[in-house]
Every structure is written in C-alpha cells, then in structure tokens.
Amino acid sequence: MNKKIVHDALILTAFTLVLGFLLGVVYDITKEPIAAAQKAALDEAYKVVFADAQTFEEDETFDAAAAAELIGASEFSKDEITAVNKALDGSGNVLGYVINVTSHEGSQADISFSVGIQNDGTLNGYSITSISETPGLGVLVQEEPFYSQFEGKTEETYTVVKTAPASDSEIQAVTGATISSRAVTNGVNACLLYFRSALQGGN
C-alpha cells in the first residue's frame, strides 16, 4: 500500500513538473506577441483621439503616485490614470496629450481607454482599449451616439443624464447602461482633472 502511495506521488510530482515547464514555455512564446498586440491597440487608440499628431511621446513628468493621490482625493476616486503621452506635430511641437485611464466602476469589470485633450482643454474624444460590459448595452459606450457627445467640448466636468442634455456639460447615458455611461464619463473627468492640475500651460 505504501509503495503504491509513493508511486502515485512520484507520478503526480513528475506530471506537475512537466506541466509547469510547458506552461513556462508557452508563456515565453506568447508574452512578446501579447505585448506587441497591446502596444498596437494603444497606438491605434492614440491615433483615434489625436488624428492631427504625427508622433506620440511618453510624458517624462508623469508621476503615477501623484496622479493617484490627486484623483483619489476627488469625486473620481474610482478612476486610475495609468499613462500620459504627448501628442506631437511634425516639428515636435506639443499639440496636447493622450491620457490613459482605467475606470473601476464598470458594471461588469474595469473599462480602460485613452482620452485626447488639446492644449486649451478641448476634448478630442476617447478610444476604448479594454471593455467587458454587457453586449448590446454597456458595450455601446464605445459607439455612436454616445461617443461623439464628448468631441470638441471644453467643459471642466461632465455629468450623466438619462434624458436629452440641457447643457454642454451633460452627457446622455446609453439606454439601459447608466453605470457604464457614468464609468466612462467619470474617467474622462479624471483625465481632465489631471490635465488641468499637471499639464495645462506646462508645454
């Protein structure tokens, strides 16, 4: 009986070691393509929200801890600024910024997206890079007519309403997806707050 237990234990150990090795090999093989795909998705998002830019350059002044403290102390504390890039023209002049944000208040999971903001605070719009909201409802925050409500606006903050907006600062929610609509809107608000506090007038 003891020999059988030892035999089974050895087989299980060997199987575990082989499986661990294979998983490690698969990870090594796939990590670079995954990273490349993620970078390509971000590059595409940057172009969507800043079509006039020729290149994008990481903002060396970005401090994730300082951004977290700023946003955490605001009404947009469920949002996280994850990266900031300068949008540059062909001569290297700063046209504005692309700010990456993750909202932790989606109805199903986090929503990550990039927001384009011109030097004067005008919104170019946003581009979703990761979303798992309900198909046919929350996922529609990345489509028309919700998306275009932000384009070209200059308000400091935006609020979600369920009826037709009465002012430029109001954003009409996707029907049946108020939570997702608010998650994106507050993410945009967080980016605008960071922009005004850390970037505007500094280029």
Secondary structure as UniProt FT lines:
FT   HELIX           2..49
FT   TURN            51..52
FT   STRAND          55..58
FT   TURN            60..61
FT   HELIX           64..72
FT   TURN            75..78
FT   STRAND          79..88
FT   TURN            90..91
FT   STRAND          94..103
FT   STRAND          111..118
FT   TURN            119..120
FT   STRAND          123..130
FT   TURN            135..137
FT   HELIX           138..142
FT   TURN            144..146
FT   HELIX           147..149
FT   TURN            151..152
FT   STRAND          159..161
FT   TURN            168..169
FT   STRAND          170..172
FT   TURN            175..176
FT   HELIX           178..194
FT   HELIX           195..199
FT   TURN            200..201
//
